[in-house]
Each structure stands twice: as C-alpha cells, then as structure tokens.
C-alpha cells in the first residue's frame, strides 16, 4: 500500500511551523519564510522555483527525497491561497503561477465547494469538503500505488497525526525562534501515537529529523 508522507515541513526551535499574522503579503506569517532558508538555497528547489543552480549536499538531498514516488498531495486551504469563506475570486489558482511544482493531483481541504482546476504540468487541484479521510481516500486512488504527500499546513498535519495516518514525517528544525504562530506539536504526543525518531542529520542550516510510525 502507498505511504502517507510529510517532507520538508520546517519548524522553528520553539516548534512553530508558521509565524503570526498570516496574510497575502506574509503567507507563512511574520518570520515564517525564514524557516525554509535551508531549502530555498538548494539546487533542487532552485530548479523548481528559482533562476539557476543551488547548493548540493544534505539539505539538497532531503529536498529531493520529498518528491520521489509521490502520486498525489493533500493541502490545507491556507496552503492554496489567502482567500477565506466562499471562493469569491475564481481567478485565484494558487501561489505558484500557471505551472505549480506538484505535477500530479492535489486535494485541497476546504469547507467551501469549488470545481477542480487543471493547471500546466499535470497538476490538478481538487477541492474536498468531506474531511481528511475522504481526501486521503481520493488521494490514494489518484496516486495509483505511489505515495501521498501531506503538504501542510500545521493544522492539517496535526489532524492526520492524531488519526495515526502519517507513515513517515521529515521535520527540519531551523535555527530561529518565532515566539508565536502555529505550533506543530500542540496537543500532539508522538510517543503515544506510535512514532519513533528514525533519522537525525545536522547541517549548518537545519536539524533534519525523520519520524516513522511503528
């Protein structure tokens, strides 16, 4: 059976996966973008989003691992865009332009229905109003034997963790303090949920932790 995976979901030293005051100018909250400094400079990321080559090495390897054998993604609505409530702006098609980096079906959790959107490069956004279990069921079907990546945000990862539905989770800890925002482990006890730390690798820009469900 395909696995459910989290990759490259960076948190601060004090456990926050997003900073305070999220809006269209600061979609990850104040200081949130700095959580991903380790990844942004990598060669893999720059080839997806940037203008040229980036750094090689451990950080680059972890970034690349998150895209191997992925057949579908699941995102929270905030990861898709800043719009709240009804979809009043039907022209909004995500943060990434006409060719998002997913290149496979993406299931967006929301309380408000919206028709699917087909983008360049094979990305299709589907909007799921029936909750996390239905989203996962649809993602498994779409992935056709490949793995499903939970892209976030914090609330979505916590929901899947509480249900013990995540098989593997890569959490890089960036060397900064946010002080407030969305805390990844709020109400979460990884030991009681059956997760074990199975890998730890340090670089100057991040401590890479991999948790595996036992």
C-alpha positions in Angstrom: 0.0 0.0 0.0 1.1 3.5 -0.7 2.6 5.5 2.2 1.4 8.9 3.6 4.4 11.2 4.0 5.3 14.6 5.2 8.5 16.2 3.8 10.5 19.4 4.4 7.9 20.8 6.8 10.2 23.2 8.6 9.6 24.4 12.2 11.4 26.8 14.5 13.4 25.8 17.5 10.4 26.6 19.6 8.1 24.4 17.5 6.2 26.8 15.2 5.5 25.8 11.6 4.1 29.3 10.7 4.6 32.7 12.3 1.8 35.1 13.5 -0.2 37.4 11.3 -0.5 35.4 8.1 -1.8 37.3 5.1 -1.3 37.6 1.4 2.0 39.6 1.9 3.3 37.1 4.5 1.5 33.8 3.8 3.7 31.9 6.3 3.3 34.6 9.0 5.9 37.0 10.3 9.3 35.3 10.1 7.7 32.1 8.6 9.6 32.3 5.3 12.9 32.2 7.2 12.0 28.6 8.3 12.8 27.4 4.8 16.2 29.1 4.3 17.9 25.8 4.3 15.7 24.5 1.4 15.4 27.7 -0.7 19.1 27.7 -1.5 19.3 24.1 -2.6 19.8 23.0 -6.2 16.6 21.0 -6.3 14.5 24.0 -5.1 16.2 26.4 -7.4 15.5 24.2 -10.4 11.8 24.1 -9.4 11.3 27.8 -8.4 14.5 29.7 -9.0 16.6 31.0 -11.8 19.6 28.7 -11.7 21.7 26.3 -9.8 21.7 26.0 -6.0 23.7 24.2 -3.3 24.3 20.5 -3.3 24.7 18.2 -0.2 22.5 17.0 2.6 19.9 19.8 2.5 19.5 19.3 -1.2 19.2 15.5 -0.8 16.4 15.9 1.8 14.6 18.4 -0.5 14.7 16.0 -3.4 13.5 13.0 -1.3 10.2 14.7 -0.8 9.3 14.4 -4.5 10.3 10.8 -5.1 7.5 8.3 -5.7 4.8 10.9 -4.9 1.5 10.4 -6.8 -0.8 12.9 -5.0 -0.7 15.7 -2.5 -3.1 16.9 0.2 -3.0 20.6 1.2 -5.0 22.7 3.7 -6.8 25.6 2.2 -4.3 28.2 3.6 -1.6 26.4 1.6 -3.5 27.0 -1.6 -4.3 30.7 -1.0 -5.3 33.5 1.3 -9.0 33.5 0.5 -11.3 32.8 3.4 -15.0 31.8 3.2 -16.7 31.4 -0.2 -14.5 31.4 -3.3 -15.3 34.9 -4.4 -12.2 35.2 -6.6 -12.4 32.4 -9.0 -9.3 33.7 -10.8 -7.1 32.7 -7.8 -5.4 29.4 -8.7 -2.7 29.1 -6.0 0.6 30.8 -5.1 2.7 29.2 -7.8 1.5 30.5 -11.2 0.3 28.5 -14.1 2.7 25.6 -13.7 2.7 24.6 -10.0 5.5 22.2 -8.8 3.2 19.3 -7.9 2.7 17.8 -11.4 0.1 15.3 -10.1 -3.4 15.5 -8.4 -3.6 17.8 -5.4 -6.5 17.6 -2.9 -7.3 20.8 -1.1 -9.2 20.6 2.2 -11.9 23.2 2.4 -15.4 23.9 3.8 -16.5 25.6 0.5 -17.0 23.6 -2.8 -15.2 24.7 -5.9 -14.8 23.0 -9.3 -11.5 21.3 -10.0 -8.7 23.3 -11.7 -6.4 21.9 -14.3 -3.0 23.5 -14.4 0.1 23.2 -16.6 2.5 20.3 -16.0 -0.1 17.8 -14.8 -1.3 19.5 -11.6 -5.0 19.2 -11.0 -6.4 20.9 -7.9 -9.5 19.1 -6.4 -11.4 20.7 -3.5 -12.6 18.3 -0.8 -15.3 19.4 1.6 -15.9 16.0 3.3 -12.8 16.0 5.6 -9.4 14.4 5.9 -10.4 10.7 5.5 -12.3 11.3 2.2 -9.3 13.4 0.9 -6.9 10.6 1.7 -9.2 8.0 0.1 -9.4 10.1 -3.1 -5.6 10.8 -3.0 -4.8 7.1 -2.7 -7.0 6.3 -5.7 -5.4 9.1 -7.7 -1.8 8.2 -6.6 -2.3 4.7 -8.2 0.1 2.9 -5.9 2.5 5.8 -5.4 2.8 7.7 -2.1 0.7 10.7 -0.8 2.5 13.8 0.5 0.8 15.9 3.1 2.0 19.4 2.3 0.5 21.2 5.3 -0.2 23.5 6.9 0.2 22.9 10.6 -3.5 22.2 11.3 -3.7 19.6 8.5 -0.6 17.7 9.7 -1.9 17.6 13.3 -5.2 16.2 12.1 -3.6 13.4 10.2 -1.1 12.7 13.0 -3.9 12.4 15.6 -5.5 9.7 13.4 -2.2 7.9 13.0 -2.5 8.2 9.3 1.0 9.6 8.6 3.6 6.8 7.9 6.7 9.0 7.7 7.4 12.6 8.6 10.5 14.7 7.8 10.7 17.7 10.1 13.6 20.1 9.6 14.3 22.4 12.6 15.6 25.8 11.5 17.8 27.7 13.9 15.5 30.6 14.7 12.8 31.4 17.3 9.3 32.6 16.2 7.8 33.0 19.6 4.2 32.6 18.4 2.2 31.4 15.5 1.0 27.8 14.7 2.7 25.2 16.9 3.1 21.8 15.2 3.0 19.7 18.3 0.2 21.4 20.2 -1.9 18.6 21.6 0.3 16.0 20.0 2.2 13.2 21.8 4.3 11.5 19.2 5.2 8.6 21.5 1.6 7.8 22.4 0.7 7.9 18.7 3.4 5.4 17.9 6.0 7.5 16.2 9.8 6.9 16.6 12.7 9.1 15.6 14.5 7.0 12.9 16.9 9.5 11.4 18.7 12.7 12.5 21.1 14.6 10.4 22.5 18.1 11.2 23.6 20.8 8.7 24.6 24.4 9.4 21.0 25.5 8.4 18.8 22.8 9.8 18.5 19.7 12.0 16.7 17.1 9.9 14.5 14.7 11.8 12.6 11.8 10.4 9.8 10.2 12.4 8.4 6.8 11.4 5.2 5.2 12.6 5.9 1.9 14.3 
